[in-house]
Amino acid sequence: MSVENVETLVIGGGQAGIAMSEHLGALALPHLVVERNRIAERWRSERWDSLVANGPAWHDRFPNKQFERTGPDGFAPAREIVDYLLGYAAQVKAPLRTGVEVKALRKHGDLFIAETSLGQIEAKNVIAATGPFQRPLIPTVVPEAAGLMQLHSAHYRNPAQLPEGAVMVIGAGSSGVQIADELRKAGRQVYLSVGPHDRPPRRYRGKDFVWWLGVLGMWNAEAIEPAMAHVTIAVSGADGGHTVDFRRLAADGITLVGRTGAYENSALHFASDLAKNITLGDANYLNMLDAADAYAAREGLDLPEEPEARRMEPDPDCVTNPLLKLDLRQAGVNTIIWATGYALDFGWMQFDIFDQQGNPRHHRGVSAVPGLYFLGLPWLSRRASAFIWGVWHDAKYLAEHIATRRS
């Protein structure tokens, strides 16, 4: 078996791995980036066809490169995001090697031993930059024997791939909402299971909500409470970007239901929490408006007031008289799309630094194992950590940590 020696091994060739390479290169720290598939693979093969970024192009980018085709206030489609990351990797001259899967990682003395599909790599430092979208989660609720097509949002592409009939979308974050709306526009009968969520305004007083998060200091928020790290956010960049409005979705023909519970005799049961979840989402939305108004007044900003943003449509019938049970066979539902998020998968690491949920224990990406780092995870150091521009700043911190450790 071949053995290769590198000073720092970066595992993952997405936005985290590329950002890490830039900062290591800027400090003249020798390194190698390995990717098991292609650069930005998840943007290529684990996104639906019409997906666009949920943040405007002026914001969701690295500091020193703009999107070429999408204007600053537009929302870049997945294909352009792939091209952007490819171009950035070339710009920073990242030493990337694709088609290399790391199957196991252990430590022997002061060296890490990475067993890969192309041989063994020894390194003094290892950065796991594999991102947050590692293992799609599909709850074991509806058995395969039910005869329904069940797929995760990571494997949904477009309405044409689904069998005829109605569709149940479970999960009302950004992915679930956009997929449900696309299916409704394609003429499908859609049921959307809505759980607790945050629902920020897309734009308010002429500024995108990501701008408001910045000036209000919310991007720098740390995940103090464990639940904060797993908040579902309903926001959309589709159709030029718009505020998600569940009442509007219902008025357009989507049937809203509460959180999905048990399945029995071809029927799904739902919690009676739909109205509560929408009310709490409204409260989150209004709190953002209040914070923005207070900031604008305090700073004397000349931004147009927008009182109509506070107007809410009346609750639709599916909210006031919620479905608590739906016989899928009678309703003609032949497909369930699970927009239920992802779990981390570090089973290939042979270190005792993970909690019961598989999350690594670290401080700002620095683990208790000397030389082992994590990058690109949600809330790694703050709310911004999993985003393109946020991961860039976390990567800078880790590169400087490695340089200090080296000296």
Secondary structure in CASP SS format (residue, H / E / C, confidence):
PFRMAT SS
TARGET T0000
AUTHOR 0000-0000-0000
METHOD secondary structure of the structure
MODEL  1
M C 1.00
S C 1.00
V E 1.00
E E 1.00
N E 1.00
V E 1.00
E E 1.00
T E 1.00
L E 1.00
V E 1.00
I E 1.00
G C 1.00
G C 1.00
G C 1.00
Q H 1.00
A H 1.00
G H 1.00
I H 1.00
A H 1.00
M H 1.00
S H 1.00
E H 1.00
H H 1.00
L H 1.00
G H 1.00
A H 1.00
L C 1.00
A C 1.00
L C 1.00
P C 1.00
H E 1.00
L E 1.00
V E 1.00
V E 1.00
E E 1.00
R C 1.00
N C 1.00
R C 1.00
I C 1.00
A C 1.00
E H 1.00
R H 1.00
W H 1.00
R H 1.00
S H 1.00
E C 1.00
R C 1.00
W C 1.00
D C 1.00
S C 1.00
L C 1.00
V E 1.00
A C 1.00
N C 1.00
G C 1.00
P C 1.00
A C 1.00
W C 1.00
H C 1.00
D C 1.00
R C 1.00
F C 1.00
P C 1.00
N C 1.00
K C 1.00
Q C 1.00
F C 1.00
E C 1.00
R C 1.00
T C 1.00
G C 1.00
P C 1.00
D C 1.00
G C 1.00
F C 1.00
A C 1.00
P E 1.00
A H 1.00
R H 1.00
E H 1.00
I H 1.00
V H 1.00
D H 1.00
Y H 1.00
L H 1.00
L H 1.00
G H 1.00
Y H 1.00
A H 1.00
A H 1.00
Q H 1.00
V C 1.00
K C 1.00
A C 1.00
P C 1.00
L E 1.00
R E 1.00
T E 1.00
G C 1.00
V C 1.00
E C 1.00
V E 1.00
K E 1.00
A E 1.00
L E 1.00
R E 1.00
K E 1.00
H E 1.00
G C 1.00
D C 1.00
L E 1.00
F E 1.00
I E 1.00
A E 1.00
E E 1.00
T E 1.00
S C 1.00
L C 1.00
G E 1.00
Q E 1.00
I E 1.00
E E 1.00
A E 1.00
K E 1.00
N E 1.00
V E 1.00
I E 1.00
A E 1.00
A C 1.00
T C 1.00
G C 1.00
P C 1.00
F C 1.00
Q C 1.00
R E 1.00
P E 1.00
L C 1.00
I C 1.00
P C 1.00
T C 1.00
V C 1.00
V C 1.00
P C 1.00
E H 1.00
A H 1.00
A H 1.00
G C 1.00
L C 1.00
M E 1.00
Q E 1.00
L E 1.00
H E 1.00
S H 1.00
A H 1.00
H H 1.00
Y C 1.00
R C 1.00
N C 1.00
P H 1.00
A H 1.00
Q H 1.00
L C 1.00
P C 1.00
E C 1.00
G C 1.00
A E 1.00
V E 1.00
M E 1.00
V E 1.00
I E 1.00
G C 1.00
A C 1.00
G C 1.00
S H 1.00
S H 1.00
G H 1.00
V H 1.00
Q H 1.00
I H 1.00
A H 1.00
D H 1.00
E H 1.00
L H 1.00
R H 1.00
K H 1.00
A C 1.00
G C 1.00
R C 1.00
Q C 1.00
V E 1.00
Y E 1.00
L E 1.00
S E 1.00
V C 1.00
G C 1.00
P C 1.00
H C 1.00
D E 1.00
R C 1.00
P C 1.00
P C 1.00
R C 1.00
R E 1.00
Y E 1.00
R C 1.00
G C 1.00
K E 1.00
D E 1.00
F H 1.00
V H 1.00
W H 1.00
W H 1.00
L H 1.00
G H 1.00
V H 1.00
L C 1.00
G C 1.00
M H 1.00
W H 1.00
N H 1.00
A C 1.00
E C 1.00
A C 1.00
I C 1.00
E C 1.00
P H 1.00
A H 1.00
M H 1.00
A H 1.00
H H 1.00
V C 1.00
T C 1.00
I E 1.00
A C 1.00
V C 1.00
S E 1.00
G C 1.00
A H 1.00
D H 1.00
G H 1.00
G C 1.00
H E 1.00
T C 1.00
V C 1.00
D C 1.00
F H 1.00
R H 1.00
R H 1.00
L H 1.00
A H 1.00
A H 1.00
D C 1.00
G C 1.00
I C 1.00
T E 1.00
L E 1.00
V E 1.00
G C 1.00
R C 1.00
T E 1.00
G E 1.00
A E 1.00
Y E 1.00
E E 1.00
N C 1.00
S C 1.00
A E 1.00
L E 1.00
H E 1.00
F E 1.00
A C 1.00
S C 1.00
D C 1.00
L H 1.00
A H 1.00
K H 1.00
N H 1.00
I H 1.00
T H 1.00
L H 1.00
G H 1.00
D H 1.00
A H 1.00
N H 1.00
Y H 1.00
L H 1.00
N H 1.00
M H 1.00
L H 1.00
D H 1.00
A H 1.00
A H 1.00
D H 1.00
A H 1.00
Y H 1.00
A H 1.00
A H 1.00
R H 1.00
E H 1.00
G C 1.00
L C 1.00
D C 1.00
L C 1.00
P C 1.00
E C 1.00
E C 1.00
P H 1.00
E H 1.00
A H 1.00
R H 1.00
R C 1.00
M C 1.00
E C 1.00
P C 1.00
D C 1.00
P C 1.00
D H 1.00
C H 1.00
V H 1.00
T H 1.00
N C 1.00
P C 1.00
L C 1.00
L C 1.00
K E 1.00
L E 1.00
D E 1.00
L H 1.00
R H 1.00
Q H 1.00
A H 1.00
G C 1.00
V E 1.00
N E 1.00
T E 1.00
I E 1.00
I E 1.00
W E 1.00
A C 1.00
T C 1.00
G C 1.00
Y E 1.00
A E 1.00
L C 1.00
D C 1.00
F C 1.00
G C 1.00
W C 1.00
M E 1.00
Q C 1.00
F C 1.00
D C 1.00
I C 1.00
F E 1.00
D C 1.00
Q C 1.00
Q C 1.00
G C 1.00
N C 1.00
P E 1.00
R C 1.00
H E 1.00
H E 1.00
R C 1.00
G C 1.00
V E 1.00
S E 1.00
A C 1.00
V C 1.00
P C 1.00
G C 1.00
L E 1.00
Y E 1.00
F E 1.00
L C 1.00
G C 1.00
L C 1.00
P C 1.00
W C 1.00
L C 1.00
S C 1.00
R C 1.00
R H 1.00
A H 1.00
S H 1.00
A H 1.00
F C 1.00
I H 1.00
W H 1.00
G H 1.00
V H 1.00
W H 1.00
H H 1.00
D H 1.00
A H 1.00
K H 1.00
Y H 1.00
L H 1.00
A H 1.00
E H 1.00
H H 1.00
I H 1.00
A H 1.00
T H 1.00
R H 1.00
R H 1.00
S C 1.00
END
